[in-house]
Amino acid sequence: QVQLVESGGGLVQPGGSLRLSCVVSGFTFSNYAMSWYRQAPGKERELVATITSGDGSTNYTDSVKGRFTISRGNAKNTMYLTMNSLKPEDTAVYYCHAKRLSYGYWGQGTQVTVSS
């Protein structure tokens, strides 16, 4: 059974940091490209960051470049998103996503709220 379980969300003040985790099971994690998406209230889900399955290359949406870091630990079947210098506009539900060829899987999401 495929499972992706996010954790690490919460309430943080502007300028603060959080680290999200996504633990997966039920498929060969190392073979899948992994991504973080987010969805703010009233907005469409957007791609935040991606890390490949091969050489671990990363890509980020412009609004988080220099503040967020995506990483993966294949031995632990876990992906991370380290978020620094958080802004109120980063408030959203963050989802992890796994993709390989025509296969794609989603987690249930974790809420991140940036507010003073």
C-alpha distances in whole Angstrom, upper triangle without the diagonal:
4,6,10,13,16,19,23,24,27,31,33,37,38,38,36,32,29,26,22,19,16,13,10,7,5,8,12,13,17,17,16,19,18,20,21,22,24,25,29,30,32,30,28,25,26,25,26,25,23,23,23,21,24,27,25,28,28,29,30,31,35,35,33,34,36,34,30,29,25,24,21,20,19,19,17,15,16,18,21,24,27,30,33,36,34,36,36,35,31,30,27,24,22,18,17,15,14,16,17,19,18,14,14,11,13,13,15,18,21,24,27,30,34,37,40
4,7,10,13,17,20,22,25,29,31,34,35,35,33,29,26,23,19,16,13,11,7,6,4,6,10,11,14,14,13,15,14,16,17,18,21,22,26,27,29,27,25,22,23,21,22,22,20,19,19,18,21,24,22,24,24,25,26,27,31,31,29,30,32,30,27,25,22,21,18,18,16,17,16,12,14,15,18,21,24,26,30,33,31,33,33,31,28,27,24,21,19,15,13,12,10,12,14,16,15,11,10,8,9,10,12,15,18,21,24,28,31,34,37
4,6,10,13,17,18,21,25,27,31,32,32,29,26,22,20,16,13,10,8,5,5,6,9,12,11,15,15,14,15,14,15,15,17,18,20,23,25,27,26,23,20,21,20,21,20,19,19,19,18,21,24,22,24,23,24,24,26,29,29,27,28,30,28,24,23,20,19,16,16,15,16,14,11,12,13,16,18,21,23,27,30,28,30,30,29,25,24,21,18,16,13,11,11,10,13,15,18,17,13,12,8,8,7,9,12,14,18,21,24,27,30,34
4,7,10,14,15,18,22,24,27,28,28,26,23,19,16,13,10,6,6,4,7,9,10,12,10,14,15,12,13,11,12,12,13,15,17,20,22,24,23,21,17,18,17,17,17,16,16,17,16,20,22,19,21,20,21,21,22,26,25,23,25,26,24,20,19,16,16,14,14,14,16,13,10,9,10,12,14,18,20,23,26,24,26,26,25,22,21,18,15,12,9,7,8,8,12,15,18,17,14,11,8,7,5,7,9,11,15,17,21,24,27,30
4,7,10,12,15,19,21,24,26,26,23,20,16,14,10,8,5,5,6,9,12,13,15,13,16,18,16,16,13,13,12,14,15,17,19,21,24,23,21,18,19,18,17,17,17,17,19,19,22,24,21,23,21,22,21,23,26,25,22,25,26,23,20,19,16,16,14,15,15,16,13,11,9,10,11,13,16,18,22,24,22,24,24,24,20,19,17,13,11,9,8,10,12,15,18,21,21,17,15,11,9,6,7,8,9,13,15,19,21,25,28
4,7,8,12,15,17,21,22,22,19,17,13,11,7,5,4,7,9,12,15,16,17,15,17,19,17,16,13,12,10,12,12,14,17,19,22,21,20,16,17,16,15,15,16,16,19,19,22,23,20,21,19,20,19,20,23,22,19,21,22,20,16,16,14,14,13,14,16,17,14,12,10,9,9,10,13,14,18,21,19,21,21,20,17,16,14,10,8,7,7,10,12,16,19,23,22,19,16,13,10,7,7,6,6,10,11,15,18,21,24
4,6,9,13,15,18,20,20,17,14,10,9,6,5,7,8,12,15,18,19,20,17,20,22,20,19,16,15,12,14,14,16,17,19,23,22,21,18,19,18,16,17,18,18,21,21,25,25,22,23,21,22,20,21,24,22,19,22,22,19,16,16,14,15,15,15,17,18,15,14,11,11,10,10,12,13,16,19,17,19,20,20,16,15,14,11,9,10,10,14,16,20,23,26,26,23,20,16,14,10,10,8,6,9,10,14,16,19,22
4,7,10,11,15,17,17,13,11,7,6,5,6,9,11,15,18,21,22,23,20,22,24,22,21,17,16,13,15,14,16,17,19,23,22,22,19,19,19,16,17,18,19,22,23,26,26,22,23,21,21,20,21,23,21,18,20,20,17,14,15,14,15,15,16,19,20,16,16,13,12,10,9,10,11,13,16,14,17,17,18,15,14,13,11,10,12,12,16,18,22,25,29,29,26,22,19,17,13,13,10,7,9,9,11,13,16,19
4,7,9,13,14,15,12,10,7,8,6,9,11,14,17,20,23,24,25,22,24,26,23,22,18,16,13,13,12,13,14,16,20,19,19,17,17,17,15,16,19,20,23,25,28,28,24,24,22,21,19,20,21,19,17,19,20,16,14,15,15,17,17,19,22,23,20,19,15,14,12,10,11,10,13,15,12,14,14,15,12,10,10,9,8,11,12,16,19,23,26,29,29,26,23,20,16,13,12,9,5,5,5,8,10,13,16
4,6,10,13,14,11,10,8,10,10,12,15,17,20,24,27,28,29,26,28,30,27,26,22,20,16,16,14,15,14,16,20,20,21,19,19,20,18,19,22,23,27,28,31,31,27,28,25,24,22,22,23,20,18,21,21,17,16,18,18,20,21,23,25,26,23,22,19,18,15,14,13,12,14,15,12,13,13,15,12,10,10,10,11,14,16,20,23,26,30,33,32,30,26,23,20,17,15,12,8,6,5,6,8,11,13
4,7,10,12,10,10,9,12,13,16,18,21,24,27,30,31,32,29,31,33,30,28,25,22,18,18,16,16,15,16,20,20,22,20,20,21,19,21,24,26,29,31,34,33,30,30,26,26,23,22,23,20,18,21,21,17,17,19,20,22,24,25,28,29,26,26,22,21,18,16,15,13,13,14,11,12,11,13,11,9,11,12,13,16,19,23,26,29,33,36,35,33,29,26,23,20,18,15,11,8,6,5,6,7,9
4,7,8,6,7,8,11,13,16,19,22,25,29,32,33,33,30,31,33,31,29,25,22,19,19,16,17,16,18,21,21,23,21,21,21,19,20,24,25,29,31,33,33,29,29,25,25,22,21,22,18,16,19,19,15,15,17,19,21,23,25,28,30,27,27,23,21,18,15,13,11,11,10,8,9,9,12,11,10,12,14,14,18,20,24,27,30,33,36,36,34,30,28,25,22,21,17,14,11,8,6,5,6,8
4,6,5,8,10,14,16,20,23,26,29,32,36,36,36,33,34,36,33,31,27,25,21,21,18,19,17,19,22,22,24,23,22,23,20,22,25,27,31,33,36,34,31,30,27,26,23,22,22,18,17,19,19,15,16,19,21,23,26,28,31,33,30,30,26,24,20,17,15,12,11,9,8,8,8,12,11,11,14,16,17,21,23,26,30,32,36,39,39,37,33,31,28,25,24,20,17,14,11,8,5,5,5
4,5,9,11,15,17,20,23,27,30,33,36,37,37,33,34,36,33,30,27,24,21,20,18,18,16,18,21,21,23,22,21,21,19,21,24,26,30,32,35,33,30,29,25,24,20,20,19,15,14,17,16,13,14,18,20,23,26,28,31,33,31,30,27,24,20,17,15,11,10,7,5,5,6,10,9,10,14,17,17,21,23,26,29,32,35,38,38,36,33,31,28,26,25,21,18,15,12,9,6,6,7
4,7,10,14,16,20,23,26,29,33,36,36,36,32,33,35,32,29,26,23,20,21,19,20,19,21,24,23,24,23,22,22,18,20,23,25,28,31,33,31,28,27,23,22,19,19,18,15,13,15,13,10,12,15,18,21,24,26,30,32,29,29,26,23,19,16,13,10,7,4,5,6,9,12,11,13,16,18,18,22,23,26,29,32,35,38,38,36,33,31,28,26,26,22,19,17,13,12,9,10,10
4,7,11,13,17,20,23,27,30,34,34,34,30,31,33,30,28,25,22,19,20,18,20,19,21,24,23,25,23,22,21,18,19,22,24,27,30,32,30,26,26,23,22,19,20,19,16,14,16,14,11,12,14,17,19,22,24,27,29,26,27,23,21,17,14,11,8,6,5,5,8,10,13,11,12,15,17,17,20,21,25,27,30,33,36,37,35,32,30,27,24,24,20,17,15,12,11,8,10,10
4,7,10,14,17,20,23,27,30,30,30,26,27,29,27,25,21,19,16,18,16,19,18,21,24,23,24,22,20,20,16,17,19,20,24,26,28,27,23,23,20,20,17,18,18,16,13,15,13,9,9,11,14,16,18,20,24,25,23,23,19,17,13,11,8,5,4,6,6,10,12,14,11,12,15,16,15,17,18,22,24,27,30,33,34,32,29,27,24,22,22,18,15,14,11,11,10,12,13
4,6,10,13,16,20,23,27,27,27,23,24,27,24,22,19,17,14,15,15,17,17,20,23,22,23,20,19,18,15,15,18,19,22,24,26,25,22,22,19,19,17,18,19,17,13,15,15,11,10,11,12,14,16,18,21,22,20,20,16,14,10,8,6,5,7,9,8,12,13,15,11,12,13,13,12,15,15,19,21,24,28,31,32,29,26,24,21,18,18,15,12,11,9,10,10,13,15
4,7,10,13,16,20,23,23,23,20,21,23,21,19,16,15,12,14,14,17,18,21,24,23,23,20,19,17,14,14,16,16,19,21,23,22,19,19,17,18,16,18,19,17,14,16,15,12,9,9,10,11,12,14,17,19,16,16,12,10,7,6,4,6,9,12,11,15,16,17,13,14,14,14,11,13,13,16,18,22,25,28,29,26,23,21,19,16,17,14,11,12,10,13,13,17,19
4,7,10,13,17,20,20,21,17,19,21,18,17,13,12,10,12,12,15,16,19,23,21,20,17,17,15,13,12,14,15,18,19,22,22,18,19,16,17,16,17,19,18,15,16,17,14,11,10,9,10,11,13,16,17,14,14,10,8,5,5,6,8,11,14,13,16,17,17,13,13,13,11,9,10,10,13,15,19,22,25,26,23,20,17,15,12,13,10,8,10,9,13,14,18,20
4,6,10,13,17,17,17,14,16,18,16,15,12,12,10,13,14,17,19,22,25,23,22,19,18,16,14,13,14,14,17,17,20,20,17,18,16,18,17,19,21,20,17,19,19,17,13,12,10,10,9,10,13,14,11,10,7,6,5,7,9,11,15,18,17,19,21,20,17,17,15,13,10,10,9,12,13,17,20,23,24,21,18,16,14,11,12,11,10,12,12,16,18,21,24
4,6,10,13,14,14,11,13,16,13,13,10,10,9,12,14,16,19,22,24,23,21,18,17,15,14,13,13,13,15,15,18,19,16,18,16,18,17,19,22,22,19,20,21,19,15,14,11,10,9,10,12,13,10,8,5,5,6,9,12,14,18,21,19,22,23,22,18,18,16,13,10,9,6,9,10,14,17,20,21,18,15,12,10,8,10,9,10,13,14,18,20,24,26
4,7,11,11,12,9,12,15,13,14,11,13,13,15,17,20,22,25,28,26,24,21,21,19,18,17,16,15,16,15,19,20,17,20,19,20,21,23,26,25,22,24,24,22,19,17,14,12,10,10,10,11,8,6,4,7,9,12,15,17,21,24,23,25,26,26,22,22,20,17,14,12,9,11,11,15,17,21,21,18,15,12,11,9,12,12,12,16,17,21,23,27,30
4,7,8,9,7,11,12,11,12,10,12,13,16,18,21,24,26,28,27,24,21,21,19,19,17,16,15,16,14,17,19,17,20,19,21,21,23,27,27,24,25,26,25,21,19,15,14,11,11,10,11,9,6,6,8,11,14,18,20,24,27,26,28,29,28,24,24,21,18,15,12,10,10,9,12,14,18,18,14,13,10,10,9,12,13,15,18,20,24,26,30,33
4,6,8,8,11,13,12,14,13,16,17,19,21,24,27,29,31,29,27,24,24,22,22,21,19,18,18,16,19,21,19,22,22,24,25,27,30,30,28,29,30,28,25,22,19,17,14,13,12,12,10,7,9,12,15,18,21,24,28,31,29,32,32,31,28,27,25,21,19,16,13,13,11,14,15,18,18,14,13,11,12,11,14,16,18,21,23,27,30,33,36
4,7,9,12,12,12,15,15,17,19,21,23,25,29,31,32,31,28,25,25,23,24,23,20,19,19,16,19,22,21,24,24,25,27,29,32,32,30,31,33,31,27,25,22,20,17,16,14,14,13,10,13,15,18,21,25,27,31,34,32,34,35,34,30,30,27,23,21,18,15,14,12,13,14,17,16,13,13,11,13,13,15,18,20,24,26,30,33,36,39
4,6,9,9,9,12,13,16,18,20,23,25,29,31,32,30,28,24,24,22,23,21,18,17,16,13,16,19,18,21,21,23,25,27,30,31,29,30,31,30,26,24,20,18,15,15,12,13,13,10,12,14,18,20,24,27,30,34,32,34,35,33,30,30,27,24,21,18,14,13,10,11,11,13,14,11,11,10,13,14,17,19,21,25,27,31,33,37,40
4,6,6,7,11,12,15,18,21,24,27,30,33,34,32,29,25,25,22,23,20,17,15,14,10,13,16,15,18,19,22,24,26,30,31,28,28,30,29,25,23,19,17,13,13,9,11,11,8,11,13,17,20,23,26,30,33,32,34,35,34,30,31,28,25,22,19,15,14,10,11,10,13,15,12,13,12,15,16,19,21,23,26,28,32,34,37,40
4,5,6,8,9,12,15,18,21,24,27,30,32,29,27,23,22,19,19,17,14,12,11,8,11,14,13,15,16,19,20,23,26,27,25,25,26,25,22,19,15,13,10,9,7,9,9,6,8,9,13,16,19,22,26,29,28,31,32,31,27,28,25,23,19,16,12,11,8,10,10,14,15,12,12,11,13,14,17,18,20,24,25,28,30,34,37
4,6,8,9,13,16,19,23,26,29,32,34,31,28,25,23,20,20,17,14,11,9,6,8,11,10,13,15,17,20,23,26,27,25,24,25,25,22,18,15,12,9,9,6,8,10,8,10,10,14,17,20,23,26,30,29,32,33,32,28,29,27,25,21,19,15,13,10,11,10,14,16,14,14,14,16,17,21,21,23,26,27,30,32,35,38
4,7,9,13,17,19,23,26,29,32,33,31,28,24,23,20,20,17,14,11,9,5,8,11,11,14,15,18,20,23,26,28,26,25,27,27,23,20,17,15,12,12,9,12,14,11,13,13,16,19,22,25,28,31,31,33,34,32,29,30,28,26,22,19,15,13,9,9,7,10,13,11,12,13,16,17,21,22,24,27,28,32,33,37,40
4,6,10,13,16,19,22,26,29,30,27,24,20,19,16,17,14,11,9,7,5,9,12,11,13,13,15,17,20,23,25,23,23,24,24,21,18,14,13,11,12,10,13,14,11,12,11,14,16,20,22,26,29,28,30,31,29,26,27,24,22,19,16,12,9,6,5,5,9,11,9,9,10,12,14,18,19,21,24,25,28,30,34,37
4,7,11,13,17,20,23,26,28,25,22,18,16,13,14,11,7,6,4,5,8,10,9,10,10,11,14,16,20,21,19,19,21,21,18,15,12,11,10,12,11,15,15,12,12,10,13,14,18,20,23,26,25,27,28,26,23,24,22,20,17,14,11,8,6,5,6,10,12,11,10,11,12,14,18,18,20,23,23,26,28,32,35
4,7,10,14,17,20,23,25,22,19,16,14,11,11,9,6,5,6,7,11,12,10,11,10,11,12,14,18,19,17,17,19,19,15,13,9,9,8,11,11,15,14,11,10,7,10,11,14,17,20,23,22,24,25,23,20,21,19,17,13,11,7,6,5,6,9,12,14,12,10,10,10,11,15,14,16,19,19,23,24,28,31
4,6,10,13,17,20,21,18,16,12,11,7,7,6,4,6,9,11,14,15,12,12,9,9,10,11,15,16,14,15,17,16,13,11,8,10,10,14,14,18,16,14,12,9,10,9,13,14,18,20,19,20,22,19,16,18,15,14,10,8,6,5,7,8,11,14,15,13,11,10,10,11,14,12,14,16,16,20,21,25,28
4,7,10,13,17,19,16,14,10,9,6,5,5,7,9,12,14,17,18,14,14,11,11,10,10,14,14,12,14,16,14,11,11,8,10,12,15,16,19,17,15,12,9,9,8,11,12,15,18,16,17,18,16,13,14,12,10,7,6,5,6,9,11,15,18,18,16,13,12,10,10,12,10,11,13,13,16,17,21,25
4,7,10,14,15,12,10,7,5,4,5,7,9,12,15,17,20,21,18,17,14,12,11,10,13,13,12,14,17,15,12,13,11,14,15,19,20,23,21,18,16,13,12,11,14,13,17,18,16,16,17,14,11,12,9,8,6,5,6,7,11,13,16,19,18,17,13,12,10,10,11,9,11,12,12,15,17,20,24
4,7,10,12,10,9,5,5,7,7,10,12,16,18,21,24,24,21,20,17,15,12,11,14,12,12,15,17,15,13,15,14,17,18,21,23,25,23,21,18,15,14,12,14,13,16,17,14,14,14,11,9,9,6,5,4,6,9,11,14,16,20,22,21,20,16,15,12,11,11,8,9,9,9,12,14,17,21
4,7,8,6,6,4,6,9,10,13,16,19,22,24,27,28,24,24,20,18,16,14,16,14,14,18,20,18,16,18,17,20,22,25,26,29,26,24,21,19,18,15,17,16,18,19,16,15,13,11,9,8,5,5,7,8,12,13,17,19,22,24,23,21,18,16,13,13,12,9,10,10,10,12,14,17,20
4,6,5,7,7,9,12,12,16,19,22,25,27,30,31,27,26,23,20,17,15,17,14,15,18,21,18,17,20,20,23,24,27,29,32,29,27,24,21,20,17,18,16,18,18,15,13,11,9,8,6,4,6,9,11,15,17,20,22,26,28,27,25,22,20,17,16,15,12,12,10,10,10,12,14,18
4,6,8,10,12,15,16,19,22,26,28,31,34,34,31,30,27,24,21,19,20,17,18,22,24,22,21,23,23,26,28,31,32,35,32,30,27,24,23,21,22,20,22,21,17,15,13,11,11,9,7,9,12,14,18,19,23,25,29,30,29,27,24,22,19,18,16,13,14,11,12,11,13,15,18
4,7,10,12,16,17,21,23,27,29,32,35,36,32,31,28,25,22,19,21,18,20,23,26,24,23,26,25,28,30,33,34,37,35,32,29,27,26,23,25,22,24,24,20,18,15,13,14,12,10,12,14,16,20,21,24,26,29,30,28,27,24,23,20,20,18,16,17,15,15,15,17,18,21
4,7,9,12,14,18,20,24,26,29,32,32,29,28,24,22,19,16,17,15,17,20,23,22,20,23,23,26,27,31,32,35,33,30,27,25,24,21,23,20,22,22,19,17,15,12,12,11,9,11,13,14,17,18,22,23,26,27,26,25,22,21,18,19,17,15,16,15,15,15,17,18,22
4,6,10,12,16,18,21,23,26,29,30,27,25,22,19,17,14,16,15,17,20,23,22,20,22,21,24,26,29,30,33,31,28,26,23,22,20,22,21,23,23,20,19,17,14,14,13,11,11,12,13,15,16,19,20,23,24,22,22,18,18,16,17,16,14,16,15,16,17,19,21,25
4,7,9,13,14,18,20,23,26,26,23,22,19,17,15,13,15,14,15,18,21,20,17,19,18,21,22,25,26,29,27,24,22,19,19,17,19,18,21,21,19,18,17,14,12,12,9,9,9,9,12,12,15,16,20,21,20,19,15,15,12,13,13,12,13,13,14,16,18,21,24
4,6,9,12,15,18,21,23,24,21,19,16,13,11,9,12,11,12,14,18,17,15,16,15,18,20,24,25,28,26,24,21,18,17,15,17,16,19,19,17,16,16,13,11,12,10,11,10,10,12,12,15,16,19,20,20,19,16,16,14,15,15,13,15,15,15,16,18,21,24
4,6,8,12,14,17,20,20,17,16,12,10,8,7,10,11,11,13,16,15,13,14,12,15,17,20,21,25,23,21,18,15,15,13,15,15,18,19,17,17,18,15,13,14,12,12,10,9,10,10,12,13,16,18,18,17,14,14,13,14,16,14,15,16,15,18,19,22,26
4,7,11,14,17,19,19,16,14,11,8,6,5,9,9,7,9,12,11,9,10,9,13,15,19,20,24,22,20,17,14,12,10,12,11,14,15,14,14,15,13,10,12,11,12,9,10,10,11,14,15,18,20,21,20,16,16,14,15,16,14,14,15,13,16,16,20,23
4,7,10,13,16,15,12,11,7,5,4,6,10,11,9,9,12,11,8,8,7,10,12,16,17,21,20,18,15,11,10,9,11,11,14,16,15,17,18,16,13,16,14,14,11,11,10,10,12,13,16,18,19,18,16,16,15,15,17,15,16,17,16,18,19,22,26
4,7,10,12,12,9,8,5,5,7,9,13,14,12,12,14,14,11,10,7,9,10,14,15,18,18,16,14,10,11,10,13,14,17,20,19,20,22,20,17,19,17,17,13,12,10,9,10,10,13,15,17,16,14,14,14,15,18,16,17,19,19,22,22,26,29
4,7,9,9,5,5,4,7,9,12,15,17,15,14,15,16,12,10,7,7,8,11,12,15,16,14,12,9,10,11,13,15,18,21,21,23,25,23,20,22,20,19,16,14,11,11,10,11,12,15,17,16,14,15,15,16,19,18,19,21,21,24,25,28,31
4,6,7,5,5,7,9,12,15,18,20,18,17,19,19,16,14,10,10,9,12,12,15,16,14,13,11,13,14,17,19,22,25,25,27,28,26,23,25,24,22,19,17,13,12,10,10,10,13,15,15,14,15,16,18,21,21,22,24,24,27,28,32,35
4,6,6,8,10,13,16,19,22,24,21,20,22,22,19,16,13,11,9,11,9,13,14,12,12,11,14,16,19,21,24,27,27,29,31,29,26,28,26,24,20,18,14,13,10,9,9,12,15,14,14,15,17,18,22,21,23,26,26,29,31,34,37
4,6,8,11,14,17,20,23,25,23,22,23,24,21,17,15,13,11,13,11,14,16,15,15,14,17,18,21,23,26,29,29,32,34,32,29,31,29,27,24,22,18,16,14,13,12,14,17,17,17,18,20,22,25,25,27,29,29,32,33,37,40
4,6,9,12,16,19,22,24,22,20,20,22,19,16,13,12,11,13,12,15,17,16,16,15,16,18,19,22,24,27,28,30,33,31,28,30,29,28,24,23,19,18,16,15,15,17,20,20,20,21,22,23,27,26,27,30,29,32,32,36,39
4,6,10,13,17,19,21,18,17,17,18,16,12,10,8,8,10,10,14,15,14,13,11,13,14,16,18,21,24,24,27,29,27,24,27,25,24,21,19,16,15,14,14,14,17,20,19,18,19,20,21,24,23,24,26,25,28,29,32,35
4,7,11,14,16,18,16,14,15,17,14,12,10,9,11,14,14,17,19,17,16,13,14,14,16,18,20,23,23,25,28,26,23,26,25,24,21,19,17,16,15,15,15,17,20,20,19,20,21,22,25,23,24,26,25,28,28,32,34
4,7,11,13,15,13,11,12,14,11,9,7,8,10,14,15,19,19,17,16,12,12,12,13,15,17,19,20,22,24,22,19,22,21,21,18,17,15,14,14,14,16,18,21,20,18,19,19,20,23,21,21,23,22,25,24,28,31
4,7,9,12,10,9,11,13,10,9,9,11,13,17,18,22,22,20,18,14,14,12,14,15,17,18,18,20,22,20,17,20,19,20,16,16,15,14,15,15,17,19,20,20,18,19,19,20,22,20,21,22,21,23,23,27,29
4,6,8,7,6,9,10,8,9,9,12,15,19,20,24,23,21,19,15,14,11,12,12,14,15,15,16,18,16,14,17,16,17,14,15,14,14,16,16,19,21,22,22,19,20,19,19,21,19,19,20,18,20,20,23,26
4,6,6,7,10,11,10,11,12,15,18,22,23,27,26,24,21,17,16,13,14,13,15,15,15,15,17,14,12,15,15,16,14,15,15,15,17,18,21,22,23,23,20,21,19,20,21,19,19,19,17,19,19,22,25
4,6,5,9,10,10,13,14,17,21,24,26,30,29,27,24,20,19,15,16,14,15,14,14,14,16,13,13,16,17,18,17,18,19,19,21,22,24,26,27,26,24,24,23,23,25,22,22,21,19,20,19,22,24
4,6,9,9,9,12,14,18,21,25,27,30,29,27,24,20,18,15,14,12,12,12,11,10,12,10,9,13,14,16,15,17,18,19,22,23,26,28,28,28,25,25,23,23,23,20,20,18,16,17,15,18,20
4,6,5,6,9,11,14,18,21,24,27,25,24,21,17,15,11,11,9,9,10,9,10,12,11,9,12,13,15,13,15,16,18,20,22,24,27,28,27,24,23,21,21,22,19,18,17,14,15,14,17,20
4,5,6,8,11,14,18,21,23,26,26,25,22,18,15,12,12,10,10,11,12,13,16,14,12,16,17,19,16,18,18,19,21,22,25,27,28,27,25,25,23,23,25,21,21,20,18,19,18,21,23
4,6,8,11,14,18,21,24,26,26,25,22,18,16,13,11,10,9,9,11,13,17,16,14,17,19,21,18,20,20,22,23,25,27,29,31,30,27,27,25,25,26,23,22,22,19,20,18,21,22
4,7,10,13,17,20,23,26,24,24,20,17,14,10,8,6,5,6,8,10,14,13,11,14,16,18,16,18,18,20,22,24,27,30,31,30,27,26,24,23,24,20,19,18,15,16,14,17,19
4,7,10,14,17,20,22,21,20,17,13,10,7,5,4,6,9,9,12,14,14,11,14,14,15,13,15,14,17,19,21,24,26,28,26,23,22,20,19,21,17,16,16,14,15,14,18,20
4,7,10,13,16,19,18,17,14,11,8,6,5,7,9,12,12,15,18,17,14,17,17,17,14,15,14,16,17,19,22,24,26,25,22,21,20,19,21,18,17,18,16,18,18,21,23
4,7,11,13,16,15,14,11,7,6,5,6,9,12,15,15,18,20,19,15,17,17,16,13,13,11,13,14,16,18,21,23,21,19,18,17,16,18,16,16,17,16,19,19,23,25
4,7,10,12,12,11,9,6,5,7,8,11,14,18,18,21,23,22,19,21,20,19,15,15,12,13,13,16,17,21,23,21,19,18,17,17,19,18,17,19,18,22,22,26,28
4,6,9,8,8,6,4,6,9,11,14,17,21,21,24,26,25,21,23,22,20,16,15,12,13,12,14,16,19,21,19,17,16,16,16,19,18,18,20,20,23,24,28,30
4,5,5,6,5,6,8,12,13,17,20,24,24,27,29,28,24,26,24,23,19,18,14,15,14,16,17,21,23,21,19,18,18,17,20,19,20,22,22,26,27,30,33
4,5,5,6,8,11,15,17,20,23,27,27,30,32,31,27,28,26,24,21,19,15,15,13,15,15,19,21,19,18,17,18,17,21,21,21,24,25,28,30,33,36
4,6,8,11,13,17,19,22,25,29,29,32,34,33,29,30,29,26,23,21,18,18,16,18,18,22,24,21,21,19,20,19,22,22,23,26,26,30,31,35,37
4,5,9,11,15,17,20,23,27,27,30,31,31,27,28,26,24,20,19,16,16,15,18,19,23,24,21,20,18,18,17,19,19,20,23,23,27,29,32,34
4,7,10,14,17,20,23,27,26,29,30,29,26,26,24,21,18,16,13,13,11,14,15,19,20,17,16,14,15,14,17,17,18,21,22,26,28,31,34
4,7,10,13,16,19,23,22,25,27,26,22,23,21,19,15,13,10,12,11,14,16,20,21,18,16,14,14,12,15,15,15,18,19,23,24,28,30
4,7,10,13,17,20,19,22,24,23,19,20,18,16,13,11,8,10,10,13,15,19,20,18,15,14,13,12,15,13,14,17,17,20,22,25,28
4,6,10,13,16,16,19,21,20,16,17,16,15,12,11,9,12,13,16,18,22,23,21,18,16,15,13,15,13,13,15,14,18,19,22,25
4,6,10,13,12,15,17,17,13,14,14,13,10,11,10,12,14,17,20,23,24,22,19,17,16,14,16,13,12,13,12,15,16,19,22
4,7,10,10,14,16,16,13,15,15,15,12,14,13,16,18,21,23,27,28,26,23,21,19,17,19,16,14,15,12,15,14,18,20
4,7,7,10,13,13,9,12,13,14,12,14,14,17,20,22,25,28,29,27,24,23,20,19,19,16,14,13,10,12,11,15,17
4,5,9,12,13,11,13,15,17,15,18,18,21,23,26,29,32,33,31,28,26,24,22,23,19,17,16,13,13,11,14,16
4,7,10,11,10,12,15,18,17,20,21,24,26,29,32,34,35,34,30,29,26,25,25,21,19,17,13,13,10,12,13
4,7,8,6,9,12,14,14,17,19,22,25,27,30,33,34,32,28,27,24,22,22,18,16,14,10,9,7,9,11
4,5,5,8,11,14,14,18,20,23,26,28,32,34,34,33,29,28,25,24,23,19,17,14,11,9,6,8,10
4,5,6,9,13,14,18,21,23,27,29,33,35,35,33,30,28,25,23,22,18,16,13,10,7,5,6,9
4,5,8,12,13,16,19,21,25,27,30,32,32,31,27,26,23,22,21,17,16,13,10,9,8,9,13
4,6,9,10,13,16,18,22,24,27,30,30,28,24,23,20,19,18,14,13,10,8,7,7,10,13
4,7,9,13,16,19,22,25,28,31,30,28,25,23,19,18,16,13,11,8,5,5,5,8,12
4,6,9,13,16,19,22,25,28,27,25,21,19,16,14,13,10,8,6,6,7,9,12,15
4,7,10,13,17,19,23,26,25,22,19,16,13,11,9,6,5,4,6,8,11,14,18
4,7,10,14,16,20,23,22,20,16,14,11,9,9,5,5,6,7,10,13,16,20
4,7,10,13,17,20,19,16,13,10,7,6,7,4,7,9,11,14,17,20,23
4,7,10,14,17,17,14,11,8,6,5,8,7,9,12,13,17,19,23,26
4,7,10,13,13,10,7,6,5,7,10,10,13,15,17,20,22,26,30
4,7,10,11,8,5,5,7,9,13,13,16,19,20,24,26,30,33
4,7,7,6,4,7,9,12,16,16,19,22,23,27,29,32,36
4,6,5,7,9,13,15,19,20,23,26,27,30,32,36,39
4,6,8,12,15,18,21,23,26,29,30,33,35,38,42
4,7,10,14,17,20,22,25,28,29,33,35,38,42
4,7,11,14,17,19,22,25,27,30,33,36,40
4,7,11,14,15,19,21,23,27,29,32,36
4,7,10,12,15,19,21,24,27,30,34
4,7,8,12,15,17,21,23,27,30
4,6,9,12,15,18,21,24,28
4,7,10,13,16,20,23,26
4,7,10,13,16,19,23
4,7,10,13,16,19
4,6,10,13,16
4,7,10,13
4,6,10
4,7
4
